[in-house]
Amino acid sequence: MSEEKDERKFNLIIPLGADPMNEVNTEYLVKKYPVLYEYRQAFSVGDGWFKIVDELSRDLSKIIEETGCSCRCSDVKEKYGTLRFHMDTETDEMSKLIAKAEALSSET
């Protein structure tokens, strides 16, 4: 049996004027948290928030895996100098984690 490679290509849509996350960090997040970033994903935030996004992604992915919910990330961007992390649907626990990460981004 031959090994199959994951040849998926992610079509990243970066809004004009956005400072996108570098390709290495983007690929890391998409591959490490596939349950969260099932759809194509743009990270329209700079690399300075990578740690915040990574930790939030870990926590959200854990909730998705434990509950089996179909919640997925729909957008990650910067607005008014802070992180904005959008889900297509989310639980109350997810909302609290997202709010905490967004607040933390205003301090960095």
C-alpha positions in Angstrom: 0.0 0.0 0.0 1.5 3.4 -1.0 1.6 6.3 1.3 -0.7 9.1 0.4 0.4 12.7 0.8 -2.0 15.5 1.8 -1.9 17.6 -1.3 -4.6 20.0 -0.3 -3.9 23.6 -1.3 -5.4 26.3 0.9 -6.6 29.3 -1.1 -5.7 32.2 1.2 -7.7 35.4 0.7 -5.8 38.3 2.2 -7.7 41.6 2.4 -5.9 44.6 1.0 -3.8 46.4 3.6 -3.7 43.4 5.9 -0.4 42.2 7.4 -0.8 38.4 6.8 0.8 35.8 9.0 3.8 34.2 7.3 3.3 31.0 5.3 5.2 28.7 7.8 3.0 29.8 10.7 -0.2 29.6 8.6 0.6 26.0 7.5 1.5 25.0 11.0 -1.9 26.1 12.4 -3.9 24.6 9.5 -2.2 21.3 9.8 -2.0 21.1 13.6 -5.7 22.0 14.1 -7.5 20.6 11.1 -10.8 20.2 12.9 -10.9 23.9 13.5 -9.5 25.1 10.1 -11.4 22.6 8.0 -12.2 25.2 5.4 -9.8 27.4 3.5 -8.3 29.9 6.0 -6.7 33.3 5.9 -4.8 34.6 8.9 -5.0 38.3 8.3 -2.9 39.0 11.4 0.8 39.5 11.8 3.1 36.9 13.3 3.2 38.8 16.6 -0.1 37.2 17.6 0.9 33.7 16.5 1.2 32.4 20.1 -2.2 33.8 21.1 -3.8 32.3 17.9 -2.0 29.0 18.5 -3.1 28.7 22.1 -6.7 29.7 21.3 -6.7 27.2 18.4 -5.5 24.4 20.8 -8.3 25.2 23.3 -11.0 25.5 20.7 -9.9 22.3 18.9 -10.0 20.4 22.2 -13.6 21.5 22.8 -14.6 20.5 19.2 -13.1 17.1 19.6 -14.6 16.5 23.1 -18.1 17.7 22.2 -18.3 16.7 18.5 -19.8 20.1 17.6 -19.5 21.3 14.0 -18.0 24.6 15.0 -15.3 25.9 12.6 -13.2 29.0 12.3 -14.4 31.3 9.6 -12.0 34.3 9.9 -9.0 35.5 11.8 -8.1 39.2 11.4 -7.1 42.4 13.0 -9.6 45.2 13.6 -8.9 48.4 15.5 -5.5 47.1 16.6 -6.8 43.9 18.2 -7.4 40.3 17.2 -10.8 39.3 15.8 -11.5 35.5 15.7 -14.7 34.5 14.1 -16.4 31.1 14.2 -19.3 29.9 12.1 -21.0 28.8 15.3 -19.6 28.6 18.8 -20.5 27.4 22.3 -20.5 29.7 25.4 -17.2 28.3 26.5 -15.7 29.1 23.1 -17.0 32.6 23.2 -15.3 33.2 26.5 -12.0 31.8 25.2 -12.2 34.0 22.1 -13.0 37.1 24.2 -10.1 36.4 26.4 -7.7 36.0 23.5 -9.0 39.1 21.8 -8.5 41.1 25.0 -5.0 39.7 25.4 -4.1 40.8 21.9 -4.7 44.4 22.9 -1.9 44.1 25.5 0.8 42.9 23.0 
